[in-house]
Amino acid sequence: MPGRILVVDDMLPNIKLLEAKLASEYYEILTAFSGIEAIEKAEKESPDLILLDVMMPDLDGFETCRRLKGNPLTQHIPVVMVTALSDSTDRVRGLEAGADEFLTKPVRDLPLFARVRSLIRLKTLMDAYRIREATSTEFGALKKDLLGVAVVKGASVAVLADDNLTQMSLKRILEKDQHRITPFGTVEELQEGIPGGNFDILIVPLRLKGEDMLRSCVALRNNEKSRQLPILLMAEEEDEPILAKALELGLNDYILRPIDQHELRARVATQVRRLRYQERLRNTYEMSINLALTDELTGLYNRRYFNAHLDSLLAQAEKEHKSTTVLILDIDFFKKINDTYGHDEGDKVLVDVAKRLMRSVRDADLVARLGGEEFVAVLPDTRTGIGLQVAERLRRSMEGTPFSLLSGQEIPVTISIGMACTRNEADLDRHRMLKVADEALYKAKRSGRNRVVVGSFAATSVASMGKDKAVS
């Protein structure tokens, strides 16, 4: 997913080179020629990623990075330091300043694009958690905290290695930071031990005799209990193409052999710090939301939370020049279900509809119950085409499988959906968006139900998906 990247360098040719590379991949480029300007633009523009030169005259990259990571407005933005320095001491210094990666000039396209895509995906997820926490803070549920650049000690580290020498070497290095090391000798032991082990990070070799390590790591990613676990690969310099693929698959970081102990400690600290920050956002947010901002029957967010969250999301979308899509969903003929089978059975249908909706959206999306049989889904950074695909997937998730009642009887249930997708700043208003989506929902109901209709200020003025043609 393309994003906005701030390129910082005091040399115009260097900026132009990176700008050309990244623009070819459809990223939007912002530029700054000094550390001070970079901090100001990061605060004002909130880019998705910062590419930061080290050697600059006013503030060098290390100090600029420290200030960015100590600022509550910018500390969540990934920073990749780009420099001609190649000494491991400089690389460690950058990581300790809070940088997420350290690339050496001349920057090669493969590692650059792999890192950029990986870190922007991470920021998208973190933004969703931060907006939700900010919404909760408005209701007095949470107190603000910073990710910061803090010393990380006492983490639980899982290590896979098929030789005792590597295991002992890693153990000796990581115990300097009071980390607790759990060794695994085979992939089978790892897959059995990781899900229930409550680890903070996993370190594995990219190559292990007789094993496809990328496939094994992806299997851990697909396990709900280990999905968020940071994975650090140990690799060789010639493994660069495979490492790019690893980052695309969602693995977090890598370190090249021969392993520098200071770099290893810094990379482990970066990943653990980020995991703890993400867990803190998620856990405190979920705990507070459950107290006052969820619907008692379905467990979804209620109208009060939805209104505040959408306002926050639209404010960020305006700042970052991104589209937002809202879907209003209504269960077809719900009154008939209540009248025919009773309100207990109607409640069962509402709960099951909520579950199907949650299974069909992304982690960054939000689903709420507006009241009665009406639900709403908010899809951040989503344009019309993708929004239509999501809406159609939600519609099919209801139509495709009958609903089981408490009595054991199965009945068909369908939904109608009205959609609004912002195109410009004038559309970034909660009341206007909901009016457009609500009018589209009315058209879906009027034209036969069980369909998706896009409201009039979307990129295509009025369109529908489902069994029938567009509503005119």
N, C-alpha and C positions, 0 to 999 in steps of 0.2 A: 504494500500500500504506500504510494508516494507520500511525502511529507515535506515540511519546511525545514531547511538546513541553514544554519548560520555559519559561514566560512570566515575565519578570523586569521588574517596574516597582514603584516606591514608591507609586503611586497605585492604590487598589483599583478605581475605575471603569475605568481603562485595562485592568487585568487582566481584569475581567469582560467587557469588550467583546471583547478578543481570544479569551478563553475561549469565549464564545458563538459567535463566528465559526468557530473551529477545531473545537469540539465538533460543530457541524452537519455537518462533514466527517468525523466519526468518529475524530478524533484524541484520544488520551488526554492530559489537560492536567495538568502540575505547575506550581506557582507559587512565586515567591520575591519578597520585597519589598525586597531590598537586594543589592548586589554580593557581600558576604560570604556571605549565605545562598545566593545563586545558585551560588557556587563549591562550597560544601558539598554542595548538592543535586546538582550536576552530578557530583561525585566519587562520591556515594553511589548515585544513581539511574541514572546513565549514560543520559540522554535521547537521542533521535535528532536533536534540533534544539533550539537555544536562541534565543528571541526576547528580545532584550536592550535595555532602555531606556537612553538615554545619560545623561539628567539625573537622577542619584540622589545622595542626601546623603553617604553614607559613601565608597564607591568609585563614581566615575562609570563609565559604560559602557565608555569607552576603556580604563581601567585594569583593569576587570573582564575585558574581552576579552583583554588582554595576559596576565593571570594564567591565564586558562583555556587560552590557546594555549601557555603555557610550562609547563603541568602535564602530565606523561605520562599521567595518568588521564583528562584531558579535552581534550587538544589536537586530537584527531581529530573532536570534535563540531562540526558546522557552527554558526556563529553569525550571526544576522541582527540587525543593530542597528536599532532602531525609535526615531525621535525626531522632535520638531518642528523640529529644525534642518534647514535645506535648503541651506545654503551648501556649495559644492563643496569648500571647505577642510575642513569637518567630515566630509564623505563620504570624502575621501581619508584623513583622520586615522583614521577607523574601519577602512578597508580596510588601512591600514598597521599597525593594531593586531592584524590577523589576521581581521577580520570577513569573512564570505563575501558579504554583501550589506548594503545600507544603505537602509532604507525610510523614507519621510517620512510623518509623521502629517498628516492622518488617513489611515490605511492603507487602500488600496483592495483589495477582495477579489481581483480578478483577478491582480495581480502578487504578492499575498501567497500565494495558494494555489499559483500556478505555481512560485514560489521554494521553498515548503515541500516540495512534491512532488519537485522536482528535487533538492534537497539531501538529502532523506531517502533517495532512491534511491542517491545517491552514497555516503552513509554506510553503507548496507546492503552495498554492494560493498566499501568500505574495511574494514568490520568483518570480512568474510570473509577478506581478506588479513591483517589484524592477528591474527586468531585462529590462522591457519595459521602466521604468523611466531612467535607465542607458543608454539605447539606445538613448532616447530623449536628454539626457544630452550631448552625443557625438555631437549632432547637435546644441548645444547651446540653446536648448529650455527650459531647466529646471536648477535650481540650487539645489544642494544637501542639504538635511536636515536629522536630526536624529530623530528616535523614542524616544530615551532617557528615562530617568526616571524623569518625570516632575510632578509637582503638577497639578491635574486636578480639575477644579472648573467650576461651571456654566453649568453643563450638564442638558439636558432635560430627566427626568426619568419618565417612566410609571410604575405604581404599580397596580397589581391586588390583591385584598384581599376582602373577603366577610364579614369582620368585621372591625368596625371603629378603634378598639384598635390597630390592626396591621398596618393599614394605618397611623394612627397618630404617632405610634412609628417609623416607617420607615421615615416618613416625618421629624420628629424631628432630627433623626440621619443624614439624607442626607442633610438637610438644613444647617448643619455646614460647608459644602463645597459649599454653595451657589447654590446647585442643585435645579432645578425647578421640582416640583413633580406634576404629573397628576394622580389622583386615578381613578381606574375602579372597579366597584363592581361585574360585571358579565362577563363571557366569551363573550357574545353577544356584550356588550358595548366595550370590548377590540377589538374584530375583526372589529368593525365599526370604532373605533377611531384610531387604530394604523397605518394603511396604510397611512393616510394623516397627521399624527401628527408630523412628523419630529423629532422622539425621538432618543436619544443616547443610551438608554438601557431600557430593560423591566425586571422587577422583578415580578416573579409569584410563587405561592405555587405549589409544586409538587402534592399535594392533595387538591382538592376542591370538596366539596360535590356535587355529581351528575354529575361530569365532568371528562372526560379523558384528563388531562392536556397535556400529551405528544402529543396526537393527535391534540389538539388545537394549540400547539406550532409548530408542523410540518406544519399545515395549514398556519401559518404566514410565515414560511420558504418558502412555495410554492408560496407566493404572491410576485410578483416582487418588490412592493413598500416597503416590510418589510423583504426582503430576507437577508439583511446584518445586521439587527438589533441584537445586542448582547442580549442574554436571560440568566438571572441569576435565578436559581431555589432555593427556600427555601424548605428544606427537613429535615427529621429526620435521625438519624444514621442508623436505621434499613432499610432505603430505598436504601442502597448501590447497590443492583442488578438493581433496576430501574434507578438509577442515571447513572450507566454504560451504560445502554441502551440509556438514554437521550443524553449522549455525543456521542454515535455512530450515533444518529439521527441528530447531528449537533448543539445541544444546547451548549452554550459556557461555563457555569460555574455553580457551586452550592455552597450554604452555609448552614451549619447544624444549626438547632435550639438546644439550645437557642442561638440566634444571638448575637455575639459580635459586638458592634458598630464599633470598630476600624477595625475589619476584613471586615465588610460590606463595609465600606468606601474605604478600600484598594482594595477589589475585584471590586467594581464599578469603581474605578479610573483605574484599569488595563484594564478593558473591554472598557471603553470610550476612553482611550489613544490609544488603538489598533485600534478602529473604526476610530478615527480621522486621525491616521496615514495612514490607508488603504484608506480612502476617499481622503486624500491629494495626495497620490500616484496616485490614479485612476483619480481624477479630473484634476490635473495639467498635467498628462500624456496625457489624452484624449484631453485637450484643445490645447496643443502644437502640438500633432500629427496632428490634424485637419488642422493646418496651412500649413504644408509643406510635410507631409509624408503619405498622403492618396491619393487614386485614385479618381479623381473628379467624375467619372461616377458612380462607385459602392460603394464608401465610404470605401472600404477595404484599407489596407496598400499597399503602392506601392513597387516597386522593391528596391528602395533605402533604405527604412526602413527595408524591409525583410532581405537584405544582412547584415546590421549591427546587427539586432536582432539575426539572426541565428549564427553569429560569437560569440556574447555574450553567447548565449544558449549553444553552443558547448564547449566554454571555461569552463562554469560551469559544464557541463556534464562530462568533463574530470577531473575536480577537485573532483567531487562527485561520479565518477565511475558509471554513469547512461547512459542508452541508449536514443537515440533520433531518431525519425522517421520523414522523410520528404515525402510528397505526392505531385507530380506534376500532375495537372488535366487539361485536354484539352477537350473542347466541340467538340463532333463529328460532322463533316460536317457543321461547322459553316459558311463557305463561301457560302454554298448552301442556308443557311437561309438568309444571306444578299442579295444574288443575287435574291432569289425568293420573299422575302417580303420587302426588303429595309433596309437601315442602321438604321433607327429609330426603326424598329422592332428588329433588331439585338441587338441594345443597350438595349432594353427592356429585351431581353433574358439574356444578360450579368448581368443586375441588379438582375433579379430573380434568376439566378444561384448563385450569391453572397449571396443573402438572404438565400437560402436553405443550402448553405455551412455553414453559421454562425449558423443556427439553429441546425446543426448536430454535432458540435464540443463542447468541454469543454471550460470553462472560461480560463483555463491555456493554451489552444492551440492558435495558431495564423494562420489566413488566409490572404493571400495577392493576389493581381493581378499582375502577372509578365508582362502582356501586351497582347493585342489582346484578344484571347479567352482562354488564358492560366492562370491558377491559381496555387497557392501552399499553402499547409497547413503544419505547423510544430507542431509536437506532442512531447512535452518534457517528459522525464522519461517514455518512451513507447517502449516496446519490440515488436518483429515481430508479435506475435499472436494478441495482442491488436491492433497494427497498421493495420493489415489486417481487423479486425472487423470494425474499424473506416472507413477505405477506402471503404469497402463494403457498410457500411451504407450511405456514401456520394454518392456512385454510385446509390444505390436504391432510394435515395431522389430525384434524377433527373428522373430516369426511371419510378418511380411509379405514377407520376401525370403529365398530359400534361401541357404545358406552355401556358398561355393566352397572346395573342398579343394585341397591342393597338387597332387593328381592331375588337377585340372580338373573333377572330378565335383561336382555340387551336391546338397546334402542339406538337409532341413528341420530346423530347431533351434527349440525353444521353451523358455521359462523359466517357473518358478513363483515367486511373490513373496509373502512374508509382511510385513505392515506394522504398525508401532506408531506412534501419534501421541499425544504427551503432552497431557493436559487440565489438570493442576494440578501443584503442586510435588512431590507424592508420586510422580508418574510420572517426575520428572527424575533418574533413576538409570540409569546405563549398563547395569548387569547386568539390571535389571528390564525395561528397554526391549528389550534383545536377547532376553531370554527370551520376552517377549510376541510379538515379531516371529518368533522361531524357531518357536514353537508355531503361529503363523498359517501359516508356510511348510509345516509338517508337515501341517496341514489341507488346504492347497492341493494338496500331493502326494497325500494320501490320497483326495481327492475328484476326482481325474482329471487334475491337472497343467494347465499352460498357463492359469493364472488368478491373480488377486490376491485375497488374503484379509486382512482387517483384524483385528488381534488384539483381545482382549477388553476392554482398558481404553481403546480408542478411543471417539470420540464415538458412533459406532454400534457396538454391541458386537461383532458379527461380520458382515461384509459381504463380498461378492466382486464382481469385475468380470471381464469376459471372455466366454466363450461360454456359461457356465452361471450358474444362480442362486446366491444366497448359500448359504454352507455353514452349517448349523445346528449 
